[in-house]
Amino acid sequence: MTEPRSTRRDFFARTSDGLLGAALTHLLCEDDFGGTSALAGESLAPEAEQVFNLKPKRTHHPARATSVIQLFMNGGPSQMDLFDPKPELNRLDGKPFPGNVEEIGNSDSVDIGVMMGGQFDFARHGESGMWMADVLPHTSQLADEMCLVNSMWTDHPNHDNALYKIHSGRLFMGYPTLGAWTVYGLGSENRNLPAYVVLNDPLGPPKNGTRNWTAGFLPPLYQGTPFRPTGSPILNLKPQYEQPSAVTESARSLLNRLDEIHRKERPYYPELDARIESYSLAARMQLSAGEALDLSREEKHTHSMYGIGEKWTDSFGRRCLLARRLVERGVRFVQIFLEEQPWDSHADLGPNHRGACLRTDKPVAGLLRDLKQRGLLDSTLVIWGGEFGRTPTTQKSANGFSGRDHNMQAFTSWMAGGGVKGGTSYGTTDEFGHSVVENPVSVHDFHATILHLLGLHHQHLFFRRSGLEERLTGFEPPRVVTEILS
């Protein structure tokens, strides 16, 4: 006799388990994540037969870093005011730009004001003698752990496109972000937490919102998982009611069987795989996520180190501490955002940047110091930076000429830990900090270097789509910046 066909709809109609049962699906029947990898160099099945999952995957070469914390500074911090001092710019403060104003490249000439000297005092720090502005008193104490890349450049002066570029390597929306590619290539080290976590600001989402952590054309399984910015990062972690373990196990087993039947009838349906995995992850998180997200378990001196409990640093400090707890437990990629674009200083650059530093400087230093004390900095790559830099000239705004315009030709990012050579300042800009003149680092170079530190080769990490091998770094071969590697 033919066995009657069961459907998920039948199950939900006949059981009181509801969403609890759905959340517990797939839990007991898999001790590991099964499936195949889509990395070059491995056997690659036809697209319709691929199975996408978060099983830990082997790297292309030995990895220096196993996780990433990206501290994203939305809006474009000013390189010449924070990390790249320019005496000649200071000397010409208030005078006309000494060249063709069209070289500025971002505004009509009528909007371009005069040369604007650095807004803060600089000093050298650490044994490396790294330059840093006085509005970064805490971060500067960790100078010998950091590598400043002063010669970054990008392809577009507008926020939207520059954000797409720095996150996904492309100037347009719809492409997977660095975090999604990382998780696609490496999988997860912790079954009970999301592999890719996004920590937003309570004041609001960043510019471009969810497109900053999208999986693009990759299966949605690899997209970032935003945690709530206030209160409990995740709601409903505790089951609504207790039930005998035998009942729970029976429900899990049955739902897993139904899931597999449904999946086999739809062999290439990544949205389905992602939804099944999300319910499964929700169930697993009920077992361990509460402990991982509980900052009250940390010592008072740790809270103090991050600035938790202080007016200006509490919010960012909490998210930095949470990031450390997540990577400590095997989360692969964590992004921390500020609201909208607070570094976008078209006016009042001095007060603007001072305020942004006041919110972030102590928590960032606390994160680096805490990771180092716990032996995690060697395996955790910390990235700080925005989507572009600022111009050496002022720009007309509602407040006159008191800020700087966008500059795609040069900006500074820094990295620490994870195989990076600390105490290094790499690349050189011109006498005004406007253009790169030595050792340029493109966004694709930057991404290729990050992937290299994670044990992934930028050319071997690809996804086949419509006959093309799509890559984070595009089709033109980038350069791994080996000079900054330890």
C-alpha positions as CSV (number, residue, x, y, z in Angstrom):
1,M,0.0,0.0,0.0
2,T,1.1,3.5,-0.6
3,E,1.9,5.4,2.5
4,P,-0.5,8.5,2.9
5,R,1.4,11.6,2.2
6,S,1.8,14.0,5.1
7,T,2.3,17.7,4.7
8,R,3.5,20.5,7.0
9,R,0.0,21.9,6.9
10,D,-1.5,18.6,8.2
11,F,1.0,18.7,11.0
12,F,0.3,22.2,12.1
13,A,-3.5,21.5,11.9
14,R,-3.2,18.5,14.2
15,T,-0.7,19.4,16.9
16,S,-0.5,22.1,19.6
17,D,3.2,22.5,19.2
18,G,2.8,25.3,16.7
19,L,5.8,27.6,16.2
20,L,7.6,25.9,19.2
21,G,7.7,22.7,17.3
22,A,8.8,24.4,14.1
23,A,11.6,26.2,16.0
24,L,12.8,22.8,17.3
25,T,12.9,21.2,13.9
26,H,16.2,19.7,12.7
27,L,17.7,19.7,16.2
28,L,18.3,16.1,17.2
29,C,18.8,14.5,13.8
30,E,21.9,16.4,12.9
31,D,25.0,16.3,15.0
32,D,26.8,18.2,12.3
33,F,25.9,20.4,9.3
34,G,25.9,18.2,6.2
35,G,26.4,19.2,2.7
36,T,28.8,20.4,0.0
37,S,31.0,23.4,-0.4
38,A,30.9,25.7,-3.3
39,L,34.5,26.8,-3.0
40,A,36.8,26.4,-6.0
41,G,39.2,23.6,-5.6
42,E,36.5,21.3,-4.3
43,S,34.1,19.1,-6.2
44,L,31.3,21.4,-7.2
45,A,27.9,20.0,-8.0
46,P,25.5,21.5,-10.5
47,E,23.7,24.5,-9.2
48,A,20.4,22.5,-8.8
49,E,22.1,19.9,-6.6
50,Q,24.1,22.1,-4.3
51,V,23.3,22.1,-0.6
52,F,24.0,25.2,1.3
53,N,24.6,25.1,5.0
54,L,26.8,26.5,7.8
55,K,29.0,23.5,8.3
56,P,32.5,24.5,9.1
57,K,34.6,24.4,5.9
58,R,38.2,24.0,5.3
59,T,40.2,27.1,4.3
60,H,42.3,27.5,1.2
61,H,45.4,28.2,3.3
62,P,46.2,28.4,7.0
63,A,44.1,31.2,8.5
64,R,45.5,33.9,10.8
65,A,42.0,35.1,11.9
66,T,39.0,33.0,12.6
67,S,36.5,35.8,13.2
68,V,36.0,39.5,12.3
69,I,34.6,42.5,14.2
70,Q,33.8,45.4,11.9
71,L,33.4,48.7,13.6
72,F,31.8,50.7,10.8
73,M,32.0,54.4,11.0
74,N,29.0,55.6,8.8
75,G,29.5,58.8,7.0
76,G,33.2,59.1,6.2
77,P,35.6,60.1,9.0
78,S,38.2,62.8,8.1
79,Q,41.6,61.2,7.6
80,M,43.6,64.5,7.9
81,D,41.8,65.3,11.2
82,L,42.3,61.9,12.9
83,F,45.2,59.9,11.5
84,D,47.0,61.6,8.7
85,P,48.3,65.1,9.8
86,K,49.3,67.6,7.1
87,P,51.4,70.5,8.2
88,E,51.1,72.1,4.7
89,L,47.4,72.0,4.9
90,N,47.5,73.7,8.3
91,R,49.8,76.4,6.8
92,L,47.3,77.1,4.1
93,D,44.3,77.2,6.4
94,G,41.9,79.8,5.2
95,K,43.5,80.3,1.8
96,P,42.2,79.2,-1.7
97,F,43.0,75.8,-3.0
98,P,46.4,76.2,-4.7
99,G,45.4,74.1,-7.8
100,N,42.5,73.6,-10.1
101,V,39.4,73.3,-7.9
102,E,38.0,70.7,-10.3
103,E,40.6,68.3,-8.8
104,I,38.4,68.3,-5.7
105,G,36.0,66.5,-7.8
106,N,32.8,66.3,-5.7
107,S,31.0,69.6,-5.8
108,D,30.4,72.6,-8.1
109,S,33.2,75.1,-7.8
110,V,30.9,77.6,-6.1
111,D,30.4,75.2,-3.2
112,I,34.1,74.8,-2.6
113,G,35.5,77.1,0.0
114,V,39.0,77.5,1.2
115,M,41.7,75.2,2.6
116,M,40.8,73.9,6.1
117,G,43.6,73.0,8.5
118,G,43.4,70.1,10.9
119,Q,40.9,70.6,13.6
120,F,42.7,68.7,16.4
121,D,46.2,68.5,17.8
122,F,48.3,65.4,16.9
123,A,50.9,63.5,18.8
124,R,52.9,60.3,18.2
125,H,52.0,57.2,20.2
126,G,53.5,53.9,21.2
127,E,56.9,52.5,20.2
128,S,55.8,52.9,16.6
129,G,55.4,56.6,16.9
130,M,52.0,56.4,15.2
131,W,50.3,59.8,14.6
132,M,46.8,60.1,16.1
133,A,44.6,63.1,17.1
134,D,44.0,64.1,20.7
135,V,40.3,63.3,20.3
136,L,41.3,59.6,20.4
137,P,43.0,59.4,23.8
138,H,42.0,55.8,24.5
139,T,42.5,54.3,21.0
140,S,45.9,55.9,20.8
141,Q,47.1,53.9,23.7
142,L,46.7,50.8,21.5
143,A,48.7,52.2,18.6
144,D,51.2,49.3,18.6
145,E,48.4,46.9,18.0
146,M,47.0,48.8,15.0
147,C,47.8,49.1,11.4
148,L,46.7,52.3,9.8
149,V,46.0,52.1,6.1
150,N,46.2,55.8,5.0
151,S,46.1,55.1,1.3
152,M,42.6,53.7,0.9
153,W,40.5,54.9,-2.1
154,T,37.2,54.1,-3.6
155,D,35.1,54.6,-6.8
156,H,32.3,56.9,-5.9
157,P,31.8,60.1,-3.8
158,N,28.1,59.4,-2.9
159,H,27.2,57.6,0.3
160,D,24.9,55.0,-1.2
161,N,27.3,53.8,-3.8
162,A,30.3,54.0,-1.6
163,L,28.6,52.0,1.0
164,Y,27.7,49.3,-1.5
165,K,31.3,49.3,-2.6
166,I,32.9,49.0,0.9
167,H,30.5,46.3,2.0
168,S,30.0,44.3,-1.2
169,G,32.8,45.3,-3.6
170,R,30.2,46.7,-6.1
171,L,28.8,50.1,-6.6
172,F,25.2,48.9,-6.8
173,M,22.8,47.1,-4.5
174,G,22.0,43.5,-4.6
175,Y,25.4,41.9,-4.1
176,P,26.6,39.9,-1.1
177,T,28.4,41.7,1.6
178,L,31.8,40.8,3.0
179,G,30.2,39.2,6.0
180,A,28.0,37.0,3.9
181,W,30.9,35.9,1.7
182,T,32.9,35.1,4.8
183,V,30.2,32.9,6.3
184,Y,29.6,31.3,2.9
185,G,33.2,30.4,2.6
186,L,33.9,29.4,6.2
187,G,30.7,28.3,7.8
188,S,30.1,28.6,11.5
189,E,31.9,27.5,14.6
190,N,28.9,27.6,16.8
191,R,25.6,25.9,15.9
192,N,23.7,27.7,18.6
193,L,24.3,31.3,17.5
194,P,24.0,33.1,14.2
195,A,27.2,33.0,12.1
196,Y,26.9,36.7,11.0
197,V,25.5,39.2,13.6
198,V,24.7,42.8,13.1
199,L,24.6,45.2,16.1
200,N,22.6,48.4,15.3
201,D,22.4,51.7,17.1
202,P,19.4,52.4,19.3
203,L,19.2,55.8,17.6
204,G,18.3,54.1,14.3
205,P,19.6,52.0,11.4
206,P,22.6,53.1,9.3
207,K,22.3,54.6,5.9
208,N,21.2,51.9,3.4
209,G,19.7,49.8,6.2
210,T,19.6,46.1,5.6
211,R,21.5,46.4,2.3
212,N,24.7,46.7,4.4
213,W,24.4,43.0,5.5
214,T,22.5,41.4,2.7
215,A,23.4,38.0,1.2
216,G,22.5,39.3,-2.3
217,F,22.4,36.4,-4.7
218,L,23.9,34.0,-2.2
219,P,21.3,31.9,-0.4
220,P,19.7,33.9,2.4
221,L,21.1,31.6,4.9
222,Y,24.3,33.7,4.8
223,Q,22.8,37.2,5.4
224,G,23.4,39.1,8.6
225,T,21.2,38.6,11.6
226,P,20.4,42.0,13.3
227,F,20.1,41.9,17.1
228,R,17.7,44.3,18.8
229,P,19.6,47.5,19.8
230,T,17.7,48.0,23.1
231,G,16.5,45.6,25.7
232,S,17.1,41.9,25.1
233,P,18.9,41.4,21.8
234,I,16.6,38.5,20.9
235,L,13.0,38.1,22.1
236,N,11.4,34.9,23.2
237,L,14.5,33.0,23.9
238,K,12.9,31.1,26.8
239,P,10.2,28.5,25.8
240,Q,6.7,29.6,26.8
241,Y,6.1,26.4,28.7
242,E,7.8,23.2,29.7
243,Q,6.9,19.8,28.4
244,P,8.3,16.3,28.8
245,S,11.5,15.7,26.9
246,A,10.1,12.7,25.2
247,V,7.3,14.8,23.7
248,T,9.8,17.5,22.6
249,E,12.0,14.9,20.9
250,S,9.1,13.2,19.2
251,A,8.0,16.6,17.8
252,R,11.5,17.4,16.6
253,S,11.9,14.0,14.9
254,L,8.6,14.3,13.1
255,L,9.1,17.8,12.0
256,N,12.6,17.0,10.7
257,R,11.1,14.2,8.6
258,L,8.4,16.5,7.2
259,D,11.1,19.1,6.4
260,E,13.2,16.6,4.5
261,I,10.2,15.4,2.5
262,H,9.3,18.9,1.6
263,R,13.0,19.8,0.8
264,K,13.5,16.8,-1.5
265,E,10.5,17.8,-3.6
266,R,12.2,21.2,-4.0
267,P,15.8,20.4,-4.6
268,Y,17.0,24.0,-5.2
269,Y,15.0,26.4,-3.1
270,P,17.4,28.4,-1.0
271,E,14.7,30.4,0.7
272,L,13.2,27.2,2.0
273,D,16.6,26.0,3.3
274,A,17.1,29.3,5.0
275,R,13.7,29.3,6.6
276,I,14.2,25.7,7.9
277,E,17.6,26.6,9.2
278,S,16.3,29.8,10.9
279,Y,13.7,27.8,12.8
280,S,16.3,25.2,13.8
281,L,18.7,28.0,14.9
282,A,15.9,29.6,17.0
283,A,15.5,26.3,18.8
284,R,19.2,25.9,19.4
285,M,19.5,29.5,20.6
286,Q,17.0,28.7,23.4
287,L,19.6,26.4,24.8
288,S,22.6,28.7,24.9
289,A,22.1,32.2,23.6
290,G,20.7,33.6,26.8
291,E,24.1,33.1,28.5
292,A,26.0,34.6,25.6
293,L,24.0,37.7,25.5
294,D,23.9,38.4,29.2
295,L,26.3,41.3,29.9
296,S,25.6,41.2,33.6
297,R,27.9,38.2,33.8
298,E,30.9,40.4,33.1
299,E,32.9,42.0,35.9
300,K,32.4,45.6,36.9
301,H,35.9,46.5,35.8
302,T,35.2,45.1,32.3
303,H,32.1,47.3,32.0
304,S,34.2,50.2,33.1
305,M,36.8,49.4,30.4
306,Y,34.2,49.7,27.7
307,G,32.5,52.8,29.1
308,I,29.3,51.0,30.1
309,G,27.3,53.1,32.4
310,E,28.7,56.3,31.2
311,K,26.6,58.8,29.4
312,W,28.4,59.0,26.0
313,T,29.8,55.5,25.7
314,D,27.2,53.2,27.2
315,S,25.5,52.3,24.0
316,F,28.5,51.7,21.8
317,G,30.3,50.1,24.7
318,R,27.6,47.5,25.3
319,R,27.7,46.5,21.6
320,C,31.5,46.2,21.6
321,L,31.4,44.0,24.7
322,L,28.6,41.9,23.2
323,A,30.8,41.6,20.0
324,R,33.6,40.2,22.1
325,R,31.3,37.7,23.8
326,L,30.0,36.6,20.4
327,V,33.4,36.0,18.8
328,E,34.5,34.3,22.0
329,R,31.8,31.8,21.4
330,G,32.5,31.1,17.7
331,V,30.4,33.7,15.9
332,R,32.3,34.3,12.6
333,F,31.4,37.9,11.7
334,V,30.1,40.8,13.8
335,Q,29.3,44.3,12.5
336,I,28.6,47.3,14.7
337,F,27.0,50.3,13.2
338,L,26.1,53.8,14.2
339,E,22.9,55.5,13.3
340,E,22.5,57.0,9.8
341,Q,25.8,58.7,9.1
342,P,27.2,60.6,12.1
343,W,30.6,61.1,10.6
344,D,29.2,63.0,7.6
345,S,30.7,66.4,8.6
346,H,29.6,68.8,5.9
347,A,29.3,71.4,8.6
348,D,30.9,72.0,12.0
349,L,33.5,69.3,11.5
350,G,35.3,70.0,14.8
351,P,32.3,69.5,17.1
352,N,30.9,66.7,14.8
353,H,34.0,64.6,15.0
354,R,34.7,65.3,18.6
355,G,31.2,64.0,19.5
356,A,31.6,60.9,17.3
357,C,35.0,60.2,19.0
358,L,33.5,60.7,22.4
359,R,30.9,58.0,21.7
360,T,33.3,55.4,20.2
361,D,36.9,56.0,21.3
362,K,36.8,54.4,24.8
363,P,34.6,51.4,23.8
364,V,36.9,50.7,20.8
365,A,40.0,50.8,23.0
366,G,38.3,48.6,25.6
367,L,37.5,46.0,22.9
368,L,41.1,45.8,21.7
369,R,42.4,45.7,25.2
370,D,39.9,43.0,26.3
371,L,40.5,40.9,23.3
372,K,44.3,41.0,23.9
373,Q,43.9,40.2,27.6
374,R,41.9,37.1,26.8
375,G,44.2,35.9,24.1
376,L,41.5,36.5,21.4
377,L,43.2,39.4,19.5
378,D,45.5,37.0,17.6
379,S,42.5,35.2,16.1
380,T,40.1,38.1,15.8
381,L,40.5,40.7,13.1
382,V,39.1,44.1,14.1
383,I,38.4,46.6,11.3
384,W,37.6,50.3,11.8
385,G,36.6,52.7,9.0
386,G,33.9,54.3,6.8
387,E,33.0,54.4,3.2
388,F,35.3,57.3,2.1
389,G,37.2,60.3,3.5
390,R,36.9,64.1,3.5
391,T,38.3,66.9,1.3
392,P,41.1,69.3,2.3
393,T,38.8,72.3,1.5
394,T,35.7,73.5,3.2
395,Q,32.2,73.1,1.7
396,K,29.4,75.6,1.6
397,S,26.5,74.5,3.9
398,A,23.8,76.0,6.0
399,N,26.5,76.9,8.6
400,G,28.8,78.6,6.1
401,F,32.1,76.9,5.3
402,S,32.8,74.8,8.5
403,G,33.0,71.3,7.2
404,R,34.4,69.1,4.5
405,D,32.9,67.3,1.5
406,H,33.2,63.7,0.6
407,N,36.5,62.5,-0.8
408,M,36.8,59.2,-2.7
409,Q,40.4,59.7,-3.6
410,A,41.9,59.0,-0.1
411,F,40.8,57.9,3.3
412,T,42.1,55.9,6.3
413,S,40.9,52.6,7.7
414,W,42.7,50.6,10.3
415,M,42.9,46.9,11.3
416,A,44.2,45.2,14.4
417,G,44.8,41.6,15.5
418,G,44.2,38.6,13.2
419,G,47.6,38.4,11.6
420,V,48.0,42.2,11.0
421,K,51.3,43.9,11.7
422,G,50.7,46.2,14.6
423,G,52.3,49.6,14.9
424,T,52.3,50.0,11.1
425,S,51.3,53.1,9.1
426,Y,50.9,52.1,5.5
427,G,50.5,54.3,2.4
428,T,51.0,58.0,1.8
429,T,48.8,60.8,0.6
430,D,49.7,64.1,-0.9
431,E,50.6,67.2,1.2
432,F,46.9,68.0,1.7
433,G,45.7,64.4,2.4
434,H,43.5,64.6,-0.7
435,S,45.0,61.9,-3.0
436,V,47.0,58.7,-2.6
437,V,50.6,59.1,-3.9
438,E,52.2,55.9,-2.6
439,N,51.0,52.3,-2.0
440,P,47.3,52.7,-3.0
441,V,44.9,50.2,-1.5
442,S,41.6,49.8,-3.3
443,V,38.5,48.4,-1.7
444,H,39.0,45.2,-3.6
445,D,42.6,45.1,-2.3
446,F,41.2,45.6,1.2
447,H,38.7,42.8,0.8
448,A,41.3,40.4,-0.7
449,T,43.6,41.1,2.3
450,I,40.8,40.4,4.8
451,L,39.8,37.2,3.0
452,H,43.5,36.1,3.0
453,L,43.8,36.6,6.7
454,L,40.7,34.4,7.1
455,G,42.4,31.6,5.1
456,L,40.4,32.3,1.9
457,H,41.8,33.1,-1.5
458,H,39.8,35.8,-3.2
459,Q,39.8,34.0,-6.6
460,H,38.8,30.6,-5.1
461,L,35.9,32.0,-3.2
462,F,33.1,32.2,-5.8
463,F,29.4,31.5,-6.5
464,R,28.2,30.2,-9.8
465,R,25.3,32.3,-11.1
466,S,24.0,32.1,-14.7
467,G,27.2,30.6,-15.9
468,L,29.4,33.3,-14.2
469,E,31.7,32.8,-11.2
470,E,30.8,35.8,-9.0
471,R,33.4,37.0,-6.5
472,L,33.5,39.6,-3.7
473,T,36.5,41.2,-5.4
474,G,35.0,41.2,-8.9
475,F,36.7,40.2,-12.1
476,E,39.9,42.3,-12.1
477,P,42.5,40.6,-9.9
478,P,43.1,42.7,-6.7
479,R,46.3,42.6,-4.6
480,V,46.7,41.2,-1.1
481,V,48.5,43.8,0.8
482,T,51.2,41.5,2.2
483,E,53.3,44.4,3.6
484,I,50.8,44.8,6.5
485,L,50.7,41.2,7.4
486,S,52.8,39.9,10.4
